Amino acid sequence: MWNGAISFSLIHIPVSLHTAARSSTIELDLLDKRDFAPVGYQRYNKTTGKVVDWNDVVKGYEYEKGEYVVLTDEDFRRANVEASRTIDIQTFVDRDAISPYYFDTPYFLVPDKGGERVYALLREALEQSKKLAVATFVLRNRQHVAALMPVGDAIVLNTLRYQEEIQEAPQTVKKASAASGRELDMALKLIDEMTEKWQPGQFKNTYRDDLMKRIQEKVKSGQTHALTQPDEEAARPRASGGKVVDLMSLLQRSLEQRGGGAANEGAVRASKRKHSAVRRRSSNVRAARRA
């Protein structure tokens, strides 16, 4: 889908870009609910009202009201020939320096003929240095900033969102209170109990299967044109939060379910005794003041 080169300092690596992700969503058509006929989209000439064939559509920039300059792919290329053909590495950063919400779309970078040796050198250098290469390049008439990272034997290019595209965290996140030391200890224990090697193959798009099952149920029961209405329970608005959660109790039960609770029972009892002692001392102080 793109051919060019990785460039940094005096290094030049001919590569091609290949899609690294694919959608697993179910393709749904839009229908007119009056007769269930497919709804289509048409490109039409706003002056004549006639449908325009896709081959007759070009891109244009309105430089004055109603006046356009037409742009072709060659115009986009000539705007900056180097930027449109080169993945230009600007800097290197630590592997964990970029927050996850900056990452957008992954692509495989594949070395072209004559670039295999330098490609392997860059991949190995990134691996051993634990760094990411941050680069700029043009794809589909838009300039992107991207991170290059070693993944197995390949280099993966992941486009990044620009800083102005990132929203600030909601105020509720900023105001969230910190957990106590004991709660944090138990949370860390639970995380340790649940930690295992990353195996992406164990995660399946089960909702897609569930939706297909629902579709097959409607076909089998002859309800292909039935507009399913929501249940009363589902339609009823949910009450807002406000329930006080006993976090210590939930953490303890979670650990017990995973077999890690026995080692914590003594510590929990000690914590309860400590809280009881504090309450007794507070009561004694209040009683002394009243006397």
SERO-4910 file (N, C-alpha, C, O; in steps of 0.05 Angstrom, whole numbers):
BEGIN
 pado doro    nc1    nc2    nc3   cac1   cac2   cac3    cc1    cc2    cc3    oc1    oc2    oc3
  Met    A     16    -24      0      0      0      0     17     25      0      6     47     -3
  Trp    A     43     23      3     61     46      3     90     35     -1     97     15     11
  Asn    A    105     48    -18    133     41    -22    150     66    -18    143     87    -28
  Gly    A    172     62     -4    190     85      0    215     75     15    226     54      8
  Ala    A    223     90     34    248     83     49    247     95     77    236    116     82
  Ile    A    260     80     96    266     91    122    292    106    120    312     96    109
  Ser    A    292    130    132    317    146    130    323    159    157    306    171    170
  Phe    A    348    156    166    358    170    189    388    173    186    402    154    180
  Ser    A    397    198    192    425    205    188    432    198    159    420    208    141
  Leu    A    452    181    155    460    174    128    449    146    120    456    136     98
  Ile    A    432    135    137    421    108    132    396    110    115    380    127    119
  His    A    394     92     95    372     92     76    363     63     72    379     47     62
  Ile    A    338     56     81    329     28     79    304     27     62    283     36     71
  Pro    A    305     16     38    281     13     21    261     -7     34    268    -29     40
  Val    A    236      2     37    216    -14     50    189    -11     36    185      8     20
  Ser    A    170    -29     42    142    -26     35    125    -29     60    133    -42     79
  Leu    A    102    -16     59     84    -15     82     60    -34     77     48    -34     56
  His    A     54    -51     97     32    -71     94     14    -69    118     23    -65    141
  Thr    A    -12    -72    114    -31    -71    135    -26    -92    156    -20   -115    149
  Ala    A    -27    -85    182    -22   -104    203    -47   -110    220    -45   -126    239
  Ala    A    -69    -98    213    -94   -102    228   -117   -106    209   -116    -96    186
  Arg    A   -138   -120    217   -161   -123    201   -186   -123    219   -184   -131    243
  Ser    A   -208   -114    209   -232   -113    224   -246   -140    226   -246   -155    206
  Ser    A   -258   -146    249   -273   -171    252   -302   -165    257   -317   -183    266
  Thr    A   -310   -140    252   -338   -133    257   -356   -145    235   -347   -150    212
  Ile    A   -381   -149    241   -400   -160    222   -410   -137    205   -418   -116    214
  Glu    A   -409   -141    178   -417   -121    159   -448   -120    159   -461   -140    152
  Leu    A   -459    -97    165   -488    -94    165   -496    -73    144   -483    -53    141
  Asp    A   -518    -79    129   -528    -60    109   -550    -43    122   -564    -51    140
  Leu    A   -553    -19    112   -575     -1    120   -599     -7    103   -598    -10     79
  Leu    A   -623    -10    117   -648    -17    103   -669      4    109   -669     18    129
  Asp    A   -688      7     90   -712     23     95   -732      6    110   -740    -15     99
  Lys    A   -739     14    134   -756     -4    151   -784     -7    140   -799    -24    149
  Arg    A   -792     10    120   -819      7    109   -821    -17     90   -842    -30     89
  Asp    A   -800    -23     75   -801    -46     57   -775    -63     58   -773    -83     43
  Phe    A   -757    -56     76   -732    -71     81   -714    -72     56   -699    -92     52
  Ala    A   -717    -52     39   -699    -50     15   -673    -37     23   -674    -19     40
  Pro    A   -650    -45     12   -625    -32     19   -625     -3     13   -636      6     -8
  Val    A   -612     13     30   -609     42     27   -582     47     15   -562     38     26
  Gly    A   -581     60     -8   -555     65    -21   -547     94    -19   -563    112    -13
  Tyr    A   -522     99    -24   -511    126    -24   -503    133    -53   -491    116    -67
  Gln    A   -509    157    -61   -502    166    -88   -486    192    -88   -492    210    -72
  Arg    A   -467    194   -105   -453    219   -110   -467    233   -133   -470    222   -155
  Tyr    A   -476    257   -128   -491    271   -148   -479    299   -152   -468    311   -134
  Asn    A   -483    309   -177   -474    336   -184   -494    356   -173   -518    355   -179
  Lys    A   -485    374   -155   -503    392   -142   -515    413   -160   -533    428   -153
  Thr    A   -504    416   -184   -515    434   -204   -536    421   -221   -558    432   -224
  Thr    A   -530    397   -232   -549    384   -249   -567    364   -235   -588    357   -245
  Gly    A   -558    355   -211   -573    335   -197   -569    307   -207   -581    288   -197
  Lys    A   -552    303   -227   -547    277   -238   -525    262   -222   -507    274   -211
  Val    A   -527    235   -223   -508    218   -209   -481    219   -223   -480    219   -248
  Val    A   -459    221   -208   -432    223   -218   -418    196   -214   -417    186   -192
  Asp    A   -407    185   -235   -391    160   -233   -366    166   -218   -354    187   -219
  Trp    A   -357    146   -202   -334    149   -185   -309    157   -201   -292    172   -191
  Asn    A   -307    147   -225   -283    153   -242   -282    182   -251   -262    192   -259
  Asp    A   -305    196   -248   -306    225   -256   -303    243   -232   -304    268   -235
  Val    A   -298    232   -208   -295    248   -184   -266    256   -180   -248    238   -180
  Val    A   -260    281   -175   -233    290   -169   -234    308   -144   -256    316   -136
  Lys    A   -211    313   -133   -209    330   -109   -203    358   -116   -187    363   -135
  Gly    A   -215    377   -102   -209    405   -107   -209    422    -82   -223    416    -63
  Tyr    A   -194    444    -83   -193    463    -61   -206    489    -69   -200    500    -90
  Glu    A   -225    498    -53   -240    523    -59   -224    547    -51   -223    554    -27
  Tyr    A   -210    560    -70   -193    583    -63   -209    609    -63   -200    629    -51
  Glu    A   -232    609    -77   -251    631    -76   -279    619    -76   -282    596    -83
  Lys    A   -298    635    -69   -326    625    -68   -333    614    -96   -335    629   -115
  Gly    A   -338    588    -97   -347    575   -121   -325    569   -141   -330    559   -163
  Glu    A   -299    576   -134   -277    571   -152   -258    551   -140   -250    554   -116
  Tyr    A   -250    531   -155   -234    509   -144   -208    505   -160   -208    510   -184
  Val    A   -188    495   -147   -164    486   -160   -164    455   -156   -166    445   -134
  Val    A   -161    441   -179   -162    411   -178   -135    400   -170   -114    409   -179
  Leu    A   -135    380   -153   -111    367   -143   -112    337   -149   -132    324   -143
  Thr    A    -91    327   -161    -88    298   -167    -67    286   -148    -55    301   -132
  Asp    A    -64    260   -149    -44    247   -132    -16    258   -138      1    259   -120
  Glu    A    -11    265   -163     15    276   -171     20    303   -158     42    309   -151
  Asp    A     -2    319   -154      1    344   -140      9    340   -111     26    354   -100
  Phe    A     -4    320    -99      3    314    -71     32    305    -68     46    312    -49
  Arg    A     41    290    -88     69    280    -88     88    303    -92    108    305    -78
  Arg    A     82    321   -111    100    343   -117    101    364    -95    120    379    -93
  Ala    A     81    365    -78     81    384    -56    106    380    -38    117    400    -29
  Asn    A    114    355    -34    139    349    -20    147    321    -28    139    302    -14
  Val    A    163    318    -48    170    292    -59    183    275    -37    177    251    -35
  Glu    A    201    287    -22    216    272     -2    198    262     20    200    238     28
  Ala    A    180    279     30    162    271     51    143    249     43    135    232     59
  Ser    A    135    249     17    116    229      8    129    202      2    114    182     -2
  Arg    A    155    200      2    168    175     -4    187    165     18    200    144     15
  Thr    A    188    180     40    208    173     61    196    173     88    181    191     96
  Ile    A    202    152    103    196    151    132    220    162    146    240    149    149
  Asp    A    218    187    154    241    203    164    243    201    194    227    214    208
  Ile    A    262    186    205    265    183    234    276    209    245    297    218    237
  Gln    A    261    221    264    269    246    276    284    243    302    303    258    308
  Thr    A    277    222    318    289    218    344    284    190    353    268    175    341
  Phe    A    296    182    375    291    157    389    283    162    418    294    180    430
  Val    A    264    147    428    255    151    455    253    124    469    253    103    456
  Asp    A    252    124    496    249    100    511    223     86    503    203     99    496
  Arg    A    222     59    505    200     43    496    174     50    510    152     49    498
  Asp    A    175     58    536    151     64    551    146     94    553    130    103    569
  Ala    A    159    110    536    156    139    538    131    150    526    121    171    533
  Ile    A    119    135    507     95    144    493     70    131    506     68    107    508
  Ser    A     51    148    515     27    138    528     10    122    508     10    129    484
  Pro    A     -4    101    518    -19     84    499    -39     98    482    -44     90    459
  Tyr    A    -52    120    492    -73    132    476    -62    147    452    -78    157    436
  Tyr    A    -36    150    449    -25    162    425    -25    143    401    -25    151    378
  Phe    A    -24    117    407    -21     97    386    -48     94    370    -69     93    382
  Asp    A    -45     92    344    -69     92    327    -71     66    311    -85     47    318
  Thr    A    -57     64    288    -59     42    269    -32     29    264    -13     43    257
  Pro    A    -30      2    267     -5    -12    262     -2    -21    233    -21    -28    220
  Tyr    A     23    -21    224     30    -31    197     56    -46    199     73    -40    216
  Phe    A     60    -66    181     85    -80    179    103    -66    159     94    -58    137
  Leu    A    128    -61    167    148    -51    148    163    -75    138    175    -91    153
  Val    A    164    -79    112    177   -101     99    201    -91     82    197    -73     66
  Pro    A    225   -102     86    248    -92     70    245   -100     41    238   -122     34
  Asp    A    251    -81     23    252    -86     -5    279    -98    -13    297    -98      4
  Lys    A    282   -106    -37    307   -119    -46    330   -100    -42    329    -77    -51
  Gly    A    351   -110    -29    375    -94    -24    374    -81      3    394    -69     12
  Gly    A    351    -82     17    349    -68     43    348    -87     67    346    -78     89
  Glu    A    350   -113     62    347   -133     83    368   -130    105    361   -131    129
  Arg    A    393   -126     98    414   -126    118    412   -102    137    414   -104    161
  Val    A    407    -78    125    404    -54    141    379    -54    157    378    -44    180
  Tyr    A    357    -66    146    332    -69    160    336    -86    185    328    -78    207
  Ala    A    350   -109    182    355   -126    205    373   -112    226    369   -116    250
  Leu    A    391    -95    217    408    -80    235    392    -61    252    396    -59    276
  Leu    A    374    -46    239    357    -27    253    339    -42    273    336    -33    296
  Arg    A    326    -64    264    309    -79    282    324    -89    307    314    -86    329
  Glu    A    348    -99    303    364   -109    326    373    -86    344    374    -89    368
  Ala    A    380    -63    332    389    -40    348    366    -30    365    370    -22    388
  Leu    A    342    -29    354    318    -21    370    313    -41    392    306    -33    414
  Glu    A    316    -66    386    311    -87    406    330    -85    430    321    -85    453
  Gln    A    355    -83    424    375    -82    445    376    -56    461    382    -56    485
  Ser    A    369    -34    447    369     -8    461    344     -3    477    342     16    492
  Lys    A    323    -20    472    297    -16    484    285     12    477    273     25    494
  Lys    A    289     20    452    280     46    443    259     43    421    256     22    409
  Leu    A    244     65    417    226     68    394    237     90    377    248    110    387
  Ala    A    235     86    351    242    108    332    217    124    326    196    112    319
  Val    A    218    150    328    196    168    322    201    181    296    222    194    292
  Ala    A    183    178    277    187    187    249    163    202    239    141    200    250
  Thr    A    167    216    217    145    229    202    144    218    173    165    212    162
  Phe    A    120    215    162    118    207    134     90    214    124     72    220    140
  Val    A     86    213     98     60    220     86     47    195     76     59    179     61
  Leu    A     22    190     84      6    167     75    -22    177     69    -35    190     85
  Arg    A    -32    170     45    -58    179     36    -63    209     39    -83    218     50
  Asn    A    -43    223     29    -44    253     28    -46    266     55    -55    289     57
  Arg    A    -37    252     76    -36    264    102     -9    258    116      0    235    114
  Gln    A      2    278    129     27    273    143     21    260    170      4    269    185
  His    A     36    239    176     33    225    202     59    227    218     81    229    207
  Val    A     56    225    244     79    219    261     75    190    269     52    181    274
  Ala    A     96    175    271     94    146    276    117    136    293    138    149    295
  Ala    A    112    113    306    132    100    322    140     74    309    123     58    301
  Leu    A    166     69    306    176     44    295    186     27    318    202     36    334
  Met    A    177      2    319    185    -15    341    190    -44    332    178    -53    312
  Pro    A    209    -58    345    214    -86    337    193   -104    349    187   -103    372
  Val    A    182   -122    332    162   -142    341    170   -168    327    166   -171    303
  Gly    A    181   -186    342    191   -211    331    214   -205    311    233   -191    318
  Asp    A    212   -215    287    232   -210    267    226   -185    250    242   -178    232
  Ala    A    204   -172    256    195   -149    239    198   -123    253    202   -122    278
  Ile    A    196   -102    237    193    -75    248    164    -66    243    155    -67    220
  Val    A    150    -58    264    122    -49    261    122    -19    263    133     -7    281
  Leu    A    108     -7    244    104     22    245     76     27    255     56     17    244
  Asn    A     73     42    277     47     48    288     43     78    286     57     94    299
  Thr    A     23     87    271     17    116    269      9    126    296     -4    111    312
  Leu    A     16    151    302     10    163    328     -9    187    324     -9    200    304
  Arg    A    -26    191    344    -43    215    344    -26    239    352     -7    237    367
  Tyr    A    -33    262    340    -19    287    348    -30    296    375    -52    289    384
  Gln    A    -14    311    389    -21    319    417    -47    334    417    -63    331    436
  Glu    A    -53    351    396    -78    366    397   -102    348    393   -125    357    396
  Glu    A    -98    323    385   -120    304    381   -127    289    407   -147    274    408
  Ile    A   -111    293    428   -115    279    453   -131    297    472   -124    320    477
  Gln    A   -153    286    483   -169    300    502   -157    299    530   -143    280    537
  Glu    A   -163    320    546   -154    319    574   -170    299    590   -194    293    583
  Ala    A   -158    287    610   -173    268    627   -196    282    641   -192    305    650
  Pro    A   -219    269    644   -241    281    659   -234    289    687   -216    277    699
  Gln    A   -248    309    698   -242    318    725   -247    296    745   -233    296    766
  Thr    A   -265    278    740   -271    256    759   -246    239    763   -242    228    784
  Val    A   -230    236    741   -205    220    743   -185    235    760   -172    223    777
  Lys    A   -183    261    756   -163    277    771   -170    278    801   -152    281    817
  Lys    A   -196    277    807   -204    279    835   -206    253    850   -212    252    874
  Ala    A   -201    231    835   -202    204    848   -183    203    872   -159    209    869
  Ser    A   -193    194    895   -176    193    919   -158    169    918   -165    148    907
  Ala    A   -135    172    930   -115    150    931   -124    129    951   -136    135    972
  Ala    A   -117    104    946   -124     82    964   -104     82    987    -82     93    986
  Ser    A   -113     70   1009    -96     68   1033    -74     48   1028    -75     33   1009
  Gly    A    -54     48   1045    -31     30   1042    -39      1   1043    -29    -15   1027
  Arg    A    -58     -6   1060    -66    -34   1063    -82    -43   1038    -78    -65   1028
  Glu    A   -100    -26   1028   -115    -32   1004    -96    -35    981   -100    -53    964
  Leu    A    -76    -18    979    -57    -20    957    -41    -46    958    -36    -59    937
  Asp    A    -33    -54    982    -18    -80    985    -35   -103    975    -25   -121    961
  Met    A    -61   -103    982    -78   -125    974    -83   -124    943    -85   -145    930
  Ala    A    -86   -100    932    -90    -97    903    -65   -108    888    -68   -121    868
  Leu    A    -41   -101    898    -17   -111    886    -15   -142    888     -6   -155    869
  Lys    A    -24   -153    910    -25   -182    914    -43   -195    893    -37   -215    882
  Leu    A    -67   -182    889    -86   -193    870    -75   -192    842    -78   -211    826
  Ile    A    -62   -169    835    -50   -167    808    -29   -188    804    -27   -200    783
  Asp    A    -13   -193    825      8   -214    823     -4   -241    819      6   -257    804
  Glu    A    -27   -247    833    -40   -273    830    -51   -277    802    -51   -299    792
  Met    A    -59   -255    789    -71   -257    762    -52   -253    739    -60   -254    716
  Thr    A    -26   -248    746     -7   -243    725      2   -268    711      8   -288    724
  Glu    A      3   -268    684     12   -291    669     24   -281    643     23   -257    637
  Lys    A     36   -299    628     48   -291    602     26   -283    583      5   -295    581
  Trp    A     32   -261    567     13   -251    548      9   -271    525     28   -278    511
  Gln    A    -16   -280    522    -23   -299    501    -47   -287    486    -70   -294    492
  Pro    A    -42   -271    465    -65   -258    451    -85   -277    439   -108   -270    435
  Gly    A    -76   -302    433    -94   -321    420   -116   -330    438   -136   -341    428
  Gln    A   -114   -326    465   -135   -336    483   -159   -316    483   -180   -323    495
  Phe    A   -156   -293    471   -178   -273    471   -192   -274    444   -179   -269    424
  Lys    A   -218   -280    445   -233   -283    421   -256   -262    421   -265   -253    442
  Asn    A   -265   -255    397   -287   -236    394   -313   -252    398   -326   -258    378
  Thr    A   -319   -258    423   -343   -274    429   -369   -260    423   -389   -272    417
  Tyr    A   -368   -233    425   -393   -218    419   -401   -221    390   -425   -222    384
  Arg    A   -382   -223    372   -389   -227    344   -403   -254    341   -423   -256    326
  Asp    A   -394   -275    355   -407   -301    354   -435   -300    366   -454   -311    355
  Asp    A   -437   -285    388   -464   -282    401   -483   -267    382   -507   -275    381
  Leu    A   -474   -247    368   -491   -232    350   -499   -250    326   -522   -249    318
  Met    A   -481   -266    316   -487   -284    294   -508   -305    303   -526   -312    288
  Lys    A   -506   -313    328   -525   -332    340   -553   -319    341   -573   -332    335
  Arg    A   -553   -294    349   -579   -279    350   -591   -276    322   -615   -279    319
  Ile    A   -574   -271    302   -583   -268    275   -595   -295    265   -617   -295    253
  Gln    A   -582   -317    271   -591   -343    263   -618   -351    277   -635   -364    265
  Glu    A   -621   -342    302   -646   -347    317   -669   -333    303   -691   -344    300
  Lys    A   -664   -308    294   -686   -293    281   -693   -305    254   -716   -305    246
  Val    A   -672   -315    240   -677   -328    214   -693   -353    218   -713   -358    203
  Lys    A   -685   -370    237   -698   -396    242   -727   -392    251   -744   -409    244
  Ser    A   -733   -371    267   -760   -367    277   -777   -350    258   -800   -344    264
  Gly    A   -766   -343    235   -782   -328    215   -786   -299    223   -805   -287    213
  Gln    A   -768   -288    240   -771   -261    249   -751   -242    234   -741   -223    246
  Thr    A   -746   -248    209   -726   -233    195   -733   -203    192   -715   -186    190
  His    A   -759   -197    191   -767   -169    188   -779   -158    214   -791   -137    214
  Ala    A   -776   -172    236   -787   -163    262   -768   -143    275   -744   -149    278
  Leu    A   -778   -119    282   -762    -99    296   -764   -104    325   -783    -97    338
  Thr    A   -743   -116    336   -743   -124    365   -743    -99    382   -726    -82    379
  Gln    A   -762    -99    401   -764    -76    420   -749    -83    445   -746   -106    453
  Pro    A   -738    -62    459   -723    -67    483   -741    -77    506   -764    -70    508
  Asp    A   -729    -94    523   -743   -104    547   -748    -80    566   -733    -60    565
  Glu    A   -768    -83    583   -774    -62    602   -750    -57    620   -744    -34    627
  Glu    A   -737    -79    629   -715    -77    647   -691    -62    634   -678    -45    646
  Ala    A   -686    -68    608   -664    -56    594   -671    -26    588   -652    -10    587
  Ala    A   -697    -20    584   -704      7    577   -705     25    601   -703     50    599
  Arg    A   -707     13    625   -708     30    650   -681     42    655   -661     28    656
  Pro    A   -680     68    660   -654     81    666   -642     71    692   -656     67    711
  Arg    A   -616     67    691   -602     57    714   -598     79    735   -593    102    727
  Ala    A   -600     72    760   -595     92    781   -566     99    782   -549     82    777
  Ser    A   -561    124    788   -533    133    789   -519    121    813   -532    112    832
  Gly    A   -493    120    812   -477    108    833   -480    123    859   -490    146    859
  Gly    A   -472    112    881   -474    125    907   -471    104    929   -470    111    952
  Lys    A   -470     79    921   -467     57    939   -439     57    951   -420     58    936
  Val    A   -437     55    977   -411     54    990   -399     26    987   -412      6    994
  Val    A   -375     24    976   -363     -2    971   -342     -8    992   -325      8    998
  Asp    A   -344    -32   1003   -324    -41   1023   -302    -53   1006   -301    -77   1001
  Leu    A   -282    -37    999   -261    -45    981   -244    -67    993   -236    -86    979
  Met    A   -238    -65   1019   -222    -86   1032   -235   -113   1030   -222   -133   1024
  Ser    A   -261   -113   1034   -276   -139   1033   -275   -150   1005   -272   -174   1002
  Leu    A   -279   -133    985   -279   -142    957   -251   -153    949   -249   -174    936
  Leu    A   -230   -139    957   -203   -149    952   -198   -176    965   -187   -194    953
  Gln    A   -207   -178    990   -202   -203   1005   -217   -226    991   -206   -248    988
  Arg    A   -242   -221    983   -257   -243    971   -245   -251    944   -244   -274    937
  Ser    A   -235   -231    929   -222   -236    904   -198   -254    907   -193   -272    892
  Leu    A   -182   -248    928   -158   -264    933   -165   -292    941   -152   -311    933
  Glu    A   -186   -294    958   -194   -321    967   -204   -338    943   -198   -362    942
  Gln    A   -218   -326    924   -228   -341    901   -205   -351    884   -207   -372    871
  Arg    A   -182   -337    885   -159   -346    869   -139   -362    886   -117   -369    877
  Gly    A   -147   -369    911   -130   -385    927   -108   -371    941    -90   -383    953
  Gly    A   -108   -344    941    -87   -329    954    -96   -315    979    -82   -298    989
  Gly    A   -120   -323    989   -130   -309   1012   -120   -318   1038   -119   -303   1057
  Ala    A   -111   -344   1040   -103   -355   1066    -80   -339   1078    -79   -334   1102
  Ala    A    -61   -332   1061    -37   -318   1071    -44   -290   1081    -28   -278   1096
  Asn    A    -67   -280   1073    -74   -253   1081    -93   -251   1105    -98   -230   1116
  Glu    A   -104   -275   1113   -124   -274   1134   -113   -262   1160   -126   -247   1173
  Gly    A    -89   -270   1167    -77   -260   1192    -73   -230   1190    -78   -215   1209
  Ala    A    -63   -220   1167    -59   -192   1163    -85   -176   1165    -86   -155   1176
  Val    A   -106   -188   1153   -132   -174   1154   -143   -173   1183   -153   -152   1191
  Arg    A   -140   -195   1198   -148   -195   1226   -133   -174   1242   -144   -160   1259
  Ala    A   -107   -172   1236    -90   -153   1250    -99   -124   1243   -100   -107   1261
  Ser    A   -107   -120   1218   -117    -94   1210   -142    -87   1224   -146    -64   1232
  Lys    A   -161   -107   1227   -186   -102   1241   -181    -96   1270   -194    -78   1281
  Arg    A   -162   -111   1282   -156   -105   1311   -145    -77   1314   -152    -63   1333
  Lys    A   -129    -68   1295   -117    -41   1296   -139    -21   1294   -139     -1   1310
  His    A   -158    -24   1276   -180     -5   1273   -198     -5   1299   -207     16   1307
  Ser    A   -202    -28   1311   -218    -30   1335   -204    -15   1358   -217     -1   1373
  Ala    A   -177    -19   1360   -162     -5   1381   -164     26   1377   -166     40   1397
  Val    A   -162     34   1352   -164     63   1347   -191     74   1355   -193     96   1367
  Arg    A   -213     58   1350   -239     67   1357   -242     68   1388   -255     87   1398
  Arg    A   -230     49   1402   -232     49   1431   -217     73   1443   -227     86   1461
  Arg    A   -194     79   1432   -179    102   1442   -194    128   1437   -194    145   1454
  Ser    A   -207    130   1414   -223    154   1408   -246    156   1428   -252    178   1437
  Ser    A   -259    134   1434   -281    134   1453   -272    143   1481   -285    158   1495
  Asn    A   -248    132   1489   -238    140   1515   -231    169   1517   -236    182   1538
  Val    A   -220    180   1495   -214    209   1495   -239    226   1498   -239    245   1513
  Arg    A   -260    218   1483   -285    233   1484   -297    232   1512   -308    251   1522
  Ala    A   -295    208   1524   -307    204   1551   -291    221   1571   -304    233   1589
  Ala    A   -265    223   1568   -249    239   1587   -255    268   1584   -256    283   1604
  Arg    A   -260    278   1559   -267    306   1555   -293    313   1568   -296    334   1580
  Arg    A   -313    294   1565   -339    299   1577   -337    301   1607   -351    317   1620
  Ala    A   -319    284   1619   -316    284   1649   -303    310   1658   -298    314   1681
***
